């Protein structure tokens, strides 16, 4: 599922070793994963839940 999607890296990524970074893939839902572990766990959000999260930030 996640391999067929386009992922966008956070603009807050420092790129250094040990840095924390996430990627998001927006389609009919929103998937979020750890940049350093692309094959690891993925958090899934419905469109409405993703909007609510982003608006709260």
mmCIF file as Biopython writes it, N, C-alpha, C and O atoms, coordinates in Angstrom:
data_model
#
loop_
_atom_site.group_PDB
_atom_site.id
_atom_site.type_symbol
_atom_site.label_atom_id
_atom_site.label_alt_id
_atom_site.label_comp_id
_atom_site.label_asym_id
_atom_site.label_entity_id
_atom_site.label_seq_id
_atom_site.pdbx_PDB_ins_code
_atom_site.Cartn_x
_atom_site.Cartn_y
_atom_site.Cartn_z
_atom_site.occupancy
_atom_site.B_iso_or_equiv
_atom_site.auth_seq_id
_atom_site.auth_asym_id
_atom_site.pdbx_PDB_model_num
ATOM 1   N N  . UNK A ? 1  ? 0.833   -1.190 0.000  1.0 0.0 1  A 1 
ATOM 2   C CA . UNK A ? 1  ? 0.000   0.000  0.000  1.0 0.0 1  A 1 
ATOM 3   C C  . UNK A ? 1  ? 0.874   1.249  0.000  1.0 0.0 1  A 1 
ATOM 4   O O  . UNK A ? 1  ? 0.731   2.073  -0.903 1.0 0.0 1  A 1 
ATOM 5   N N  . UNK A ? 2  ? 1.755   1.426  0.948  1.0 0.0 2  A 1 
ATOM 6   C CA . UNK A ? 2  ? 2.519   2.655  1.069  1.0 0.0 2  A 1 
ATOM 7   C C  . UNK A ? 2  ? 3.611   2.779  0.011  1.0 0.0 2  A 1 
ATOM 8   O O  . UNK A ? 2  ? 4.065   3.892  -0.255 1.0 0.0 2  A 1 
ATOM 9   N N  . UNK A ? 3  ? 4.050   1.679  -0.601 1.0 0.0 3  A 1 
ATOM 10  C CA . UNK A ? 3  ? 5.105   1.740  -1.602 1.0 0.0 3  A 1 
ATOM 11  C C  . UNK A ? 3  ? 4.623   2.401  -2.889 1.0 0.0 3  A 1 
ATOM 12  O O  . UNK A ? 3  ? 5.440   2.945  -3.632 1.0 0.0 3  A 1 
ATOM 13  N N  . UNK A ? 4  ? 3.329   2.373  -3.174 1.0 0.0 4  A 1 
ATOM 14  C CA . UNK A ? 4  ? 2.777   2.923  -4.402 1.0 0.0 4  A 1 
ATOM 15  C C  . UNK A ? 4  ? 2.425   4.403  -4.279 1.0 0.0 4  A 1 
ATOM 16  O O  . UNK A ? 4  ? 1.929   4.990  -5.240 1.0 0.0 4  A 1 
ATOM 17  N N  . UNK A ? 5  ? 2.661   5.001  -3.160 1.0 0.0 5  A 1 
ATOM 18  C CA . UNK A ? 5  ? 2.260   6.381  -2.900 1.0 0.0 5  A 1 
ATOM 19  C C  . UNK A ? 5  ? 3.444   7.323  -2.993 1.0 0.0 5  A 1 
ATOM 20  O O  . UNK A ? 5  ? 4.598   6.902  -2.906 1.0 0.0 5  A 1 
ATOM 21  N N  . UNK A ? 6  ? 3.151   8.596  -3.171 1.0 0.0 6  A 1 
ATOM 22  C CA . UNK A ? 6  ? 4.183   9.636  -3.164 1.0 0.0 6  A 1 
ATOM 23  C C  . UNK A ? 6  ? 4.317   10.156 -1.738 1.0 0.0 6  A 1 
ATOM 24  O O  . UNK A ? 6  ? 3.328   10.523 -1.103 1.0 0.0 6  A 1 
ATOM 25  N N  . UNK A ? 7  ? 5.552   10.183 -1.245 1.0 0.0 7  A 1 
ATOM 26  C CA . UNK A ? 7  ? 5.823   10.623 0.121  1.0 0.0 7  A 1 
ATOM 27  C C  . UNK A ? 7  ? 6.525   11.974 0.102  1.0 0.0 7  A 1 
ATOM 28  O O  . UNK A ? 7  ? 7.365   12.231 -0.761 1.0 0.0 7  A 1 
ATOM 29  N N  . UNK A ? 8  ? 6.182   12.836 1.050  1.0 0.0 8  A 1 
ATOM 30  C CA . UNK A ? 8  ? 6.770   14.163 1.163  1.0 0.0 8  A 1 
ATOM 31  C C  . UNK A ? 8  ? 7.430   14.288 2.536  1.0 0.0 8  A 1 
ATOM 32  O O  . UNK A ? 8  ? 6.794   14.079 3.569  1.0 0.0 8  A 1 
ATOM 33  N N  . UNK A ? 9  ? 8.712   14.631 2.523  1.0 0.0 9  A 1 
ATOM 34  C CA . UNK A ? 9  ? 9.485   14.758 3.756  1.0 0.0 9  A 1 
ATOM 35  C C  . UNK A ? 9  ? 9.220   16.110 4.415  1.0 0.0 9  A 1 
ATOM 36  O O  . UNK A ? 9  ? 9.026   17.121 3.740  1.0 0.0 9  A 1 
ATOM 37  N N  . UNK A ? 10 ? 9.215   16.105 5.727  1.0 0.0 10 A 1 
ATOM 38  C CA . UNK A ? 10 ? 8.997   17.337 6.484  1.0 0.0 10 A 1 
ATOM 39  C C  . UNK A ? 10 ? 10.053  18.380 6.153  1.0 0.0 10 A 1 
ATOM 40  O O  . UNK A ? 10 ? 11.234  18.054 6.027  1.0 0.0 10 A 1 
ATOM 41  N N  . UNK A ? 11 ? 9.638   19.623 6.012  1.0 0.0 11 A 1 
ATOM 42  C CA . UNK A ? 11 ? 10.580  20.709 5.756  1.0 0.0 11 A 1 
ATOM 43  C C  . UNK A ? 11 ? 11.394  21.053 7.008  1.0 0.0 11 A 1 
ATOM 44  O O  . UNK A ? 11 ? 12.355  21.818 6.928  1.0 0.0 11 A 1 
ATOM 45  N N  . UNK A ? 12 ? 11.019  20.501 8.147  1.0 0.0 12 A 1 
ATOM 46  C CA . UNK A ? 12 ? 11.738  20.739 9.398  1.0 0.0 12 A 1 
ATOM 47  C C  . UNK A ? 12 ? 12.863  19.741 9.629  1.0 0.0 12 A 1 
ATOM 48  O O  . UNK A ? 12 ? 13.525  19.791 10.666 1.0 0.0 12 A 1 
ATOM 49  N N  . UNK A ? 13 ? 13.090  18.844 8.690  1.0 0.0 13 A 1 
ATOM 50  C CA . UNK A ? 13 ? 14.142  17.847 8.831  1.0 0.0 13 A 1 
ATOM 51  C C  . UNK A ? 13 ? 15.506  18.518 8.754  1.0 0.0 13 A 1 
ATOM 52  O O  . UNK A ? 13 ? 15.776  19.288 7.832  1.0 0.0 13 A 1 
ATOM 53  N N  . UNK A ? 14 ? 16.359  18.224 9.724  1.0 0.0 14 A 1 
ATOM 54  C CA . UNK A ? 14 ? 17.697  18.817 9.726  1.0 0.0 14 A 1 
ATOM 55  C C  . UNK A ? 14 ? 18.659  18.018 8.867  1.0 0.0 14 A 1 
ATOM 56  O O  . UNK A ? 14 ? 19.703  18.532 8.465  1.0 0.0 14 A 1 
ATOM 57  N N  . UNK A ? 15 ? 18.320  16.758 8.577  1.0 0.0 15 A 1 
ATOM 58  C CA . UNK A ? 15 ? 19.166  15.955 7.720  1.0 0.0 15 A 1 
ATOM 59  C C  . UNK A ? 15 ? 20.382  15.373 8.404  1.0 0.0 15 A 1 
ATOM 60  O O  . UNK A ? 15 ? 21.081  14.561 7.798  1.0 0.0 15 A 1 
ATOM 61  N N  . UNK A ? 16 ? 20.664  15.745 9.623  1.0 0.0 16 A 1 
ATOM 62  C CA . UNK A ? 16 ? 21.820  15.226 10.346 1.0 0.0 16 A 1 
ATOM 63  C C  . UNK A ? 16 ? 21.566  13.844 10.894 1.0 0.0 16 A 1 
ATOM 64  O O  . UNK A ? 16 ? 20.421  13.397 10.959 1.0 0.0 16 A 1 
ATOM 65  N N  . UNK A ? 17 ? 22.616  13.168 11.284 1.0 0.0 17 A 1 
ATOM 66  C CA . UNK A ? 17 ? 22.448  11.836 11.863 1.0 0.0 17 A 1 
ATOM 67  C C  . UNK A ? 17 ? 21.739  11.955 13.209 1.0 0.0 17 A 1 
ATOM 68  O O  . UNK A ? 17 ? 22.024  12.853 14.001 1.0 0.0 17 A 1 
ATOM 69  N N  . UNK A ? 18 ? 20.830  11.052 13.446 1.0 0.0 18 A 1 
ATOM 70  C CA . UNK A ? 18 ? 20.087  11.066 14.691 1.0 0.0 18 A 1 
ATOM 71  C C  . UNK A ? 18 ? 18.921  12.037 14.699 1.0 0.0 18 A 1 
ATOM 72  O O  . UNK A ? 18 ? 18.222  12.166 15.703 1.0 0.0 18 A 1 
ATOM 73  N N  . UNK A ? 19 ? 18.708  12.726 13.572 1.0 0.0 19 A 1 
ATOM 74  C CA . UNK A ? 19 ? 17.600  13.680 13.524 1.0 0.0 19 A 1 
ATOM 75  C C  . UNK A ? 19 ? 16.276  12.945 13.369 1.0 0.0 19 A 1 
ATOM 76  O O  . UNK A ? 19 ? 16.219  11.859 12.791 1.0 0.0 19 A 1 
ATOM 77  N N  . UNK A ? 20 ? 15.239  13.536 13.881 1.0 0.0 20 A 1 
ATOM 78  C CA . UNK A ? 20 ? 13.902  12.959 13.767 1.0 0.0 20 A 1 
ATOM 79  C C  . UNK A ? 20 ? 13.190  13.613 12.599 1.0 0.0 20 A 1 
ATOM 80  O O  . UNK A ? 20 ? 13.244  14.831 12.430 1.0 0.0 20 A 1 
ATOM 81  N N  . UNK A ? 21 ? 12.526  12.805 11.802 1.0 0.0 21 A 1 
ATOM 82  C CA . UNK A ? 21 ? 11.818  13.343 10.656 1.0 0.0 21 A 1 
ATOM 83  C C  . UNK A ? 21 ? 10.676  12.413 10.283 1.0 0.0 21 A 1 
ATOM 84  O O  . UNK A ? 21 ? 10.753  11.197 10.461 1.0 0.0 21 A 1 
ATOM 85  N N  . UNK A ? 22 ? 9.631   13.007 9.770  1.0 0.0 22 A 1 
ATOM 86  C CA . UNK A ? 22 ? 8.492   12.216 9.296  1.0 0.0 22 A 1 
ATOM 87  C C  . UNK A ? 22 ? 8.199   12.573 7.849  1.0 0.0 22 A 1 
ATOM 88  O O  . UNK A ? 22 ? 8.589   13.630 7.352  1.0 0.0 22 A 1 
ATOM 89  N N  . UNK A ? 23 ? 7.498   11.656 7.189  1.0 0.0 23 A 1 
ATOM 90  C CA . UNK A ? 23 ? 7.025   11.860 5.835  1.0 0.0 23 A 1 
ATOM 91  C C  . UNK A ? 23 ? 5.523   11.652 5.841  1.0 0.0 23 A 1 
ATOM 92  O O  . UNK A ? 23 ? 4.990   10.885 6.643  1.0 0.0 23 A 1 
ATOM 93  N N  . UNK A ? 24 ? 4.852   12.343 4.939  1.0 0.0 24 A 1 
ATOM 94  C CA . UNK A ? 24 ? 3.403   12.187 4.829  1.0 0.0 24 A 1 
ATOM 95  C C  . UNK A ? 24 ? 3.052   11.908 3.372  1.0 0.0 24 A 1 
ATOM 96  O O  . UNK A ? 24 ? 3.673   12.434 2.449  1.0 0.0 24 A 1 
ATOM 97  N N  . UNK A ? 25 ? 2.046   11.071 3.196  1.0 0.0 25 A 1 
ATOM 98  C CA . UNK A ? 25 ? 1.508   10.776 1.881  1.0 0.0 25 A 1 
ATOM 99  C C  . UNK A ? 25 ? 0.020   11.079 1.917  1.0 0.0 25 A 1 
ATOM 100 O O  . UNK A ? 25 ? -0.734  10.477 2.681  1.0 0.0 25 A 1 
ATOM 101 N N  . UNK A ? 26 ? -0.393  12.027 1.075  1.0 0.0 26 A 1 
ATOM 102 C CA . UNK A ? 26 ? -1.794  12.441 1.057  1.0 0.0 26 A 1 
ATOM 103 C C  . UNK A ? 26 ? -2.458  11.909 -0.201 1.0 0.0 26 A 1 
ATOM 104 O O  . UNK A ? 26 ? -2.010  12.181 -1.315 1.0 0.0 26 A 1 
ATOM 105 N N  . UNK A ? 27 ? -3.507  11.165 -0.018 1.0 0.0 27 A 1 
ATOM 106 C CA . UNK A ? 27 ? -4.314  10.647 -1.131 1.0 0.0 27 A 1 
ATOM 107 C C  . UNK A ? 27 ? -5.756  10.715 -0.662 1.0 0.0 27 A 1 
ATOM 108 O O  . UNK A ? 27 ? -6.229  11.796 -0.308 1.0 0.0 27 A 1 
ATOM 109 N N  . UNK A ? 28 ? -6.463  9.607  -0.647 1.0 0.0 28 A 1 
ATOM 110 C CA . UNK A ? 28 ? -7.813  9.598  -0.097 1.0 0.0 28 A 1 
ATOM 111 C C  . UNK A ? 28 ? -7.772  9.589  1.429  1.0 0.0 28 A 1 
ATOM 112 O O  . UNK A ? 28 ? -8.808  9.693  2.086  1.0 0.0 28 A 1 
ATOM 113 N N  . UNK A ? 29 ? -6.581  9.465  1.980  1.0 0.0 29 A 1 
ATOM 114 C CA . UNK A ? 29 ? -6.342  9.519  3.421  1.0 0.0 29 A 1 
ATOM 115 C C  . UNK A ? 29 ? -4.961  10.126 3.632  1.0 0.0 29 A 1 
ATOM 116 O O  . UNK A ? 29 ? -4.335  10.586 2.677  1.0 0.0 29 A 1 
ATOM 117 N N  . UNK A ? 30 ? -4.490  10.134 4.849  1.0 0.0 30 A 1 
ATOM 118 C CA . UNK A ? 30 ? -3.143  10.640 5.136  1.0 0.0 30 A 1 
ATOM 119 C C  . UNK A ? 30 ? -2.369  9.555  5.869  1.0 0.0 30 A 1 
ATOM 120 O O  . UNK A ? 30 ? -2.816  9.047  6.897  1.0 0.0 30 A 1 
ATOM 121 N N  . UNK A ? 31 ? -1.211  9.208  5.336  1.0 0.0 31 A 1 
ATOM 122 C CA . UNK A ? 31 ? -0.329  8.248  5.988  1.0 0.0 31 A 1 
ATOM 123 C C  . UNK A ? 31 ? 0.916   8.983  6.445  1.0 0.0 31 A 1 
ATOM 124 O O  . UNK A ? 31 ? 1.418   9.864  5.747  1.0 0.0 31 A 1 
ATOM 125 N N  . UNK A ? 32 ? 1.413   8.619  7.621  1.0 0.0 32 A 1 
ATOM 126 C CA . UNK A ? 32 ? 2.599   9.244  8.194  1.0 0.0 32 A 1 
ATOM 127 C C  . UNK A ? 32 ? 3.566   8.145  8.602  1.0 0.0 32 A 1 
ATOM 128 O O  . UNK A ? 32 ? 3.169   7.155  9.217  1.0 0.0 32 A 1 
ATOM 129 N N  . UNK A ? 33 ? 4.841   8.323  8.256  1.0 0.0 33 A 1 
ATOM 130 C CA . UNK A ? 33 ? 5.858   7.319  8.622  1.0 0.0 33 A 1 
ATOM 131 C C  . UNK A ? 33 ? 7.157   8.005  9.015  1.0 0.0 33 A 1 
ATOM 132 O O  . UNK A ? 33 ? 7.368   9.186  8.739  1.0 0.0 33 A 1 
ATOM 133 N N  . UNK A ? 34 ? 8.020   7.239  9.664  1.0 0.0 34 A 1 
ATOM 134 C CA . UNK A ? 34 ? 9.359   7.687  10.063 1.0 0.0 34 A 1 
ATOM 135 C C  . UNK A ? 34 ? 10.262  7.630  8.834  1.0 0.0 34 A 1 
ATOM 136 O O  . UNK A ? 34 ? 10.374  6.580  8.201  1.0 0.0 34 A 1 
ATOM 137 N N  . UNK A ? 35 ? 10.898  8.730  8.491  1.0 0.0 35 A 1 
ATOM 138 C CA . UNK A ? 35 ? 11.767  8.783  7.317  1.0 0.0 35 A 1 
ATOM 139 C C  . UNK A ? 35 ? 12.876  7.735  7.383  1.0 0.0 35 A 1 
ATOM 140 O O  . UNK A ? 35 ? 13.218  7.119  6.373  1.0 0.0 35 A 1 
ATOM 141 N N  . UNK A ? 36 ? 13.434  7.538  8.577  1.0 0.0 36 A 1 
ATOM 142 C CA . UNK A ? 36 ? 14.556  6.607  8.716  1.0 0.0 36 A 1 
ATOM 143 C C  . UNK A ? 36 ? 14.123  5.152  8.698  1.0 0.0 36 A 1 
ATOM 144 O O  . UNK A ? 36 ? 14.975  4.266  8.630  1.0 0.0 36 A 1 
ATOM 145 N N  . UNK A ? 37 ? 12.815  4.875  8.758  1.0 0.0 37 A 1 
ATOM 146 C CA . UNK A ? 37 ? 12.309  3.502  8.769  1.0 0.0 37 A 1 
ATOM 147 C C  . UNK A ? 37 ? 11.097  3.417  7.832  1.0 0.0 37 A 1 
ATOM 148 O O  . UNK A ? 37 ? 9.974   3.161  8.267  1.0 0.0 37 A 1 
ATOM 149 N N  . UNK A ? 38 ? 11.350  3.636  6.551  1.0 0.0 38 A 1 
ATOM 150 C CA . UNK A ? 38 ? 10.271  3.697  5.560  1.0 0.0 38 A 1 
ATOM 151 C C  . UNK A ? 38 ? 9.471   2.406  5.459  1.0 0.0 38 A 1 
ATOM 152 O O  . UNK A ? 38 ? 8.308   2.436  5.058  1.0 0.0 38 A 1 
ATOM 153 N N  . UNK A ? 39 ? 10.061  1.288  5.809  1.0 0.0 39 A 1 
ATOM 154 C CA . UNK A ? 39 ? 9.336   0.018  5.733  1.0 0.0 39 A 1 
ATOM 155 C C  . UNK A ? 39 ? 8.675   -0.343 7.064  1.0 0.0 39 A 1 
ATOM 156 O O  . UNK A ? 39 ? 8.088   -1.417 7.198  1.0 0.0 39 A 1 
ATOM 157 N N  . UNK A ? 40 ? 8.770   0.547  8.039  1.0 0.0 40 A 1 
ATOM 158 C CA . UNK A ? 40 ? 8.201   0.299  9.363  1.0 0.0 40 A 1 
ATOM 159 C C  . UNK A ? 40 ? 6.733   0.674  9.451  1.0 0.0 40 A 1 
ATOM 160 O O  . UNK A ? 40 ? 6.037   0.765  8.440  1.0 0.0 40 A 1 
ATOM 161 N N  . UNK A ? 41 ? 6.287   0.885  10.643 1.0 0.0 41 A 1 
ATOM 162 C CA . UNK A ? 41 ? 4.881   1.182  10.916 1.0 0.0 41 A 1 
ATOM 163 C C  . UNK A ? 41 ? 4.454   2.502  10.275 1.0 0.0 41 A 1 
ATOM 164 O O  . UNK A ? 41 ? 5.254   3.423  10.111 1.0 0.0 41 A 1 
ATOM 165 N N  . UNK A ? 42 ? 3.183   2.565  9.921  1.0 0.0 42 A 1 
ATOM 166 C CA . UNK A ? 42 ? 2.593   3.749  9.299  1.0 0.0 42 A 1 
ATOM 167 C C  . UNK A ? 42 ? 1.354   4.131  10.086 1.0 0.0 42 A 1 
ATOM 168 O O  . UNK A ? 42 ? 0.531   3.273  10.408 1.0 0.0 42 A 1 
ATOM 169 N N  . UNK A ? 43 ? 1.215   5.403  10.397 1.0 0.0 43 A 1 
ATOM 170 C CA . UNK A ? 43 ? -0.006  5.905  11.028 1.0 0.0 43 A 1 
ATOM 171 C C  . UNK A ? 43 ? -0.959  6.342  9.925  1.0 0.0 43 A 1 
ATOM 172 O O  . UNK A ? 43 ? -0.554  7.035  8.992  1.0 0.0 43 A 1 
ATOM 173 N N  . UNK A ? 44 ? -2.218  5.942  10.026 1.0 0.0 44 A 1 
ATOM 174 C CA . UNK A ? 44 ? -3.216  6.309  9.023  1.0 0.0 44 A 1 
ATOM 175 C C  . UNK A ? 44 ? -4.253  7.230  9.652  1.0 0.0 44 A 1 
ATOM 176 O O  . UNK A ? 44 ? -4.749  6.969  10.747 1.0 0.0 44 A 1 
ATOM 177 N N  . UNK A ? 45 ? -4.573  8.310  8.944  1.0 0.0 45 A 1 
ATOM 178 C CA . UNK A ? 45 ? -5.577  9.278  9.383  1.0 0.0 45 A 1 
ATOM 179 C C  . UNK A ? 45 ? -6.624  9.429  8.287  1.0 0.0 45 A 1 
ATOM 180 O O  . UNK A ? 45 ? -6.285  9.438  7.104  1.0 0.0 45 A 1 
ATOM 181 N N  . UNK A ? 46 ? -7.872  9.546  8.664  1.0 0.0 46 A 1 
ATOM 182 C CA . UNK A ? 46 ? -8.904  9.892  7.686  1.0 0.0 46 A 1 
ATOM 183 C C  . UNK A ? 46 ? -8.654  11.340 7.264  1.0 0.0 46 A 1 
ATOM 184 O O  . UNK A ? 46 ? -7.935  12.076 7.939  1.0 0.0 46 A 1 
ATOM 185 N N  . UNK A ? 47 ? -9.250  11.737 6.151  1.0 0.0 47 A 1 
ATOM 186 C CA . UNK A ? 47 ? -9.083  13.108 5.680  1.0 0.0 47 A 1 
ATOM 187 C C  . UNK A ? 47 ? -9.543  14.117 6.722  1.0 0.0 47 A 1 
ATOM 188 O O  . UNK A ? 47 ? -8.863  15.115 6.962  1.0 0.0 47 A 1 
ATOM 189 N N  . UNK A ? 48 ? -10.686 13.867 7.340  1.0 0.0 48 A 1 
ATOM 190 C CA . UNK A ? 48 ? -11.203 14.813 8.337  1.0 0.0 48 A 1 
ATOM 191 C C  . UNK A ? 48 ? -10.320 14.854 9.581  1.0 0.0 48 A 1 
ATOM 192 O O  . UNK A ? 48 ? -10.124 15.923 10.159 1.0 0.0 48 A 1 
ATOM 193 N N  . UNK A ? 49 ? -9.787  13.717 10.001 1.0 0.0 49 A 1 
ATOM 194 C CA . UNK A ? 49 ? -8.899  13.690 11.166 1.0 0.0 49 A 1 
ATOM 195 C C  . UNK A ? 49 ? -7.590  14.414 10.864 1.0 0.0 49 A 1 
ATOM 196 O O  . UNK A ? 49 ? -7.068  15.124 11.723 1.0 0.0 49 A 1 
ATOM 197 N N  . UNK A ? 50 ? -7.053  14.245 9.656  1.0 0.0 50 A 1 
ATOM 198 C CA . UNK A ? 50 ? -5.816  14.929 9.262  1.0 0.0 50 A 1 
ATOM 199 C C  . UNK A ? 50 ? -6.018  16.441 9.248  1.0 0.0 50 A 1 
ATOM 200 O O  . UNK A ? 50 ? -5.180  17.185 9.756  1.0 0.0 50 A 1 
ATOM 201 N N  . UNK A ? 51 ? -7.124  16.895 8.668  1.0 0.0 51 A 1 
ATOM 202 C CA . UNK A ? 51 ? -7.439  18.331 8.643  1.0 0.0 51 A 1 
ATOM 203 C C  . UNK A ? 51 ? -7.538  18.903 10.058 1.0 0.0 51 A 1 
ATOM 204 O O  . UNK A ? 51 ? -7.026  19.986 10.341 1.0 0.0 51 A 1 
ATOM 205 N N  . UNK A ? 52 ? -8.200  18.161 10.933 1.0 0.0 52 A 1 
ATOM 206 C CA . UNK A ? 52 ? -8.354  18.613 12.314 1.0 0.0 52 A 1 
ATOM 207 C C  . UNK A ? 52 ? -6.991  18.729 12.996 1.0 0.0 52 A 1 
ATOM 208 O O  . UNK A ? 52 ? -6.739  19.695 13.716 1.0 0.0 52 A 1 
ATOM 209 N N  . UNK A ? 53 ? -6.119  17.759 12.775 1.0 0.0 53 A 1 
ATOM 210 C CA . UNK A ? 53 ? -4.777  17.786 13.353 1.0 0.0 53 A 1 
ATOM 211 C C  . UNK A ? 53 ? -3.990  18.981 12.833 1.0 0.0 53 A 1 
ATOM 212 O O  . UNK A ? 53 ? -3.415  19.733 13.621 1.0 0.0 53 A 1 
ATOM 213 N N  . UNK A ? 54 ? -3.959  19.162 11.537 1.0 0.0 54 A 1 
ATOM 214 C CA . UNK A ? 54 ? -3.193  20.263 10.942 1.0 0.0 54 A 1 
ATOM 215 C C  . UNK A ? 54 ? -3.764  21.613 11.390 1.0 0.0 54 A 1 
ATOM 216 O O  . UNK A ? 54 ? -3.003  22.532 11.691 1.0 0.0 54 A 1 
ATOM 217 N N  . UNK A ? 55 ? -5.071  21.738 11.437 1.0 0.0 55 A 1 
ATOM 218 C CA . UNK A ? 55 ? -5.676  23.001 11.858 1.0 0.0 55 A 1 
ATOM 219 C C  . UNK A ? 55 ? -5.390  23.309 13.319 1.0 0.0 55 A 1 
ATOM 220 O O  . UNK A ? 55 ? -5.333  24.478 13.700 1.0 0.0 55 A 1 
ATOM 221 N N  . UNK A ? 56 ? -5.211  22.291 14.137 1.0 0.0 56 A 1 
ATOM 222 C CA . UNK A ? 56 ? -4.935  22.512 15.553 1.0 0.0 56 A 1 
ATOM 223 C C  . UNK A ? 56 ? -3.485  22.964 15.797 1.0 0.0 56 A 1 
ATOM 224 O O  . UNK A ? 56 ? -3.170  23.525 16.847 1.0 0.0 56 A 1 
ATOM 225 N N  . UNK A ? 57 ? -2.629  22.716 14.834 1.0 0.0 57 A 1 
ATOM 226 C CA . UNK A ? 57 ? -1.222  23.113 14.966 1.0 0.0 57 A 1 
ATOM 227 C C  . UNK A ? 57 ? -1.096  24.551 14.585 1.0 0.0 57 A 1 
ATOM 228 O O  . UNK A ? 57 ? 0.002   25.105 14.619 1.0 0.0 57 A 1 
#
